[in-house]
């Protein structure tokens, strides 16, 4: 039986006309949820008789289209401030804090703290620049902003950068998770001809797939809460073990020489190897691949509110970074390992639970980055197609198939490569610095020049171009660290 058309059960002829006209005027029969809300509001405004009475509006076609198609317009102002803060913290913290303690081997405590605070402030500022650029240009994605202020012929460039950095960092997350969890896998269930790492990655793929298919960040806030608590537990273990003396001389888990982490003559110490901390912090505050998505999905978003919300998330992340950096290094001193949780004894029960919990938190942050990867790939594919075929990439089934293909590619590369860190360091240094510092500053500066004019904004533009130059320098230094250290 053919489905009935949308019906408005009301005595108001004008209200019915409004609803039917909205359906007929929608492009290709596609009406977003936001548009549907406006239609219903218009119907109610035109028909006072509806107030206080039950009326049925069959909007099946609207929501059927939402089921079969998804565009970024379907996910506008859907996330609360709390959900956004939770997503930001989980987006940054779990993987970003692990390599920080070892960087204090060649950097004093005072410059390390100053660097952590400085990079946090830079992260908040550049994220706010993205929101302000969206307001100035009226565009909602990096590619459309680039096309507006720089030119449509090169709008593939920001998308290519975003694809590279999100794919590389997602791969790093999977490798880090597998390396942390492979020791937990019972050896008797692992065939001798294979590696525990392969089995770990194969086991996690089925539960990760539905999470990676989510389109809305507000839906992922459900896992951000538990992931944040898991990260908090791992931080608590780092602090607890630093204070209880278990790894100090005479302690239950002590090994090697006595630990002297912060001597007075090294509080202000800096060396060429301090660039490792600079690189770790520069990439640790990377969440800008989702900056446009965070802004447009925040309820009641304005540049000011967005800056406050980002400041809250980055501030909490900075506390976790500084905590694990200081207490982790104070526990082990120069004996600290590349990944802080690998420094703890294998029979330390608290540390083992921390390894599992932080591994789960890393998996919880992966879908957040994966959404940035998928949306950038979709936009890039649209640029390669004729305009009449671009709508095919808005189909939900196509995006889900693309998510499956991308996740399979990530898992297969992680299985095949035993050491991907050198490549990831290069990608992170170049594309990460471009995403955090170069793109936001360049787009904002060009937007100001075009829409506001240089006069009266010279000081701000000088600061923006200065940050852009810092981003270029950080990218070069990151390459140097990747090849030399």
Secondary structure, DSSP 4 states (H G I P E B T S, - for coil): -PPPPP-B-SS-HHHHHHHHHHHHHSGGG---HHHHHHHHHHHHHH-GGGTTS---B--HHHHHHHHHB--GGGSSS-B-HHHHHHHHHHHHHHHHTTTTGGGGGSS-HHHHHHHHHHHHHHHHHHHHHHHHHHHHH---SHHHHHHHHT-GGGTHHHHHHHHHHHHHHHHHHHHHHHHHHGGGS-GGGS-TTS-HHHHHHHHHHHHHHHHHT---HHHHHHHHHHHHHHHHHHHHHHHHHHHH-TTSTTSTT--SSPP----GGGTT---GGGHHHHHHHHHHT--GGGHHHHHHHBTT--HHHHHHHHHHHHHHHHHHHHHHHHHHHHHHGGG--SSGGGGS-TT-HHHHHHHHHHHHHHHHHHHHHHHHHHHHHHHHHHHTS-GGGGGGGGBHHHHHHHHHHHHHHHHHHHHH-S--HHHHHHHIIIIIHIIIIIHHHHHHHHHIIIII-STT-HHHHHHHHHHHHHHHHHHHHHHHHHHH-
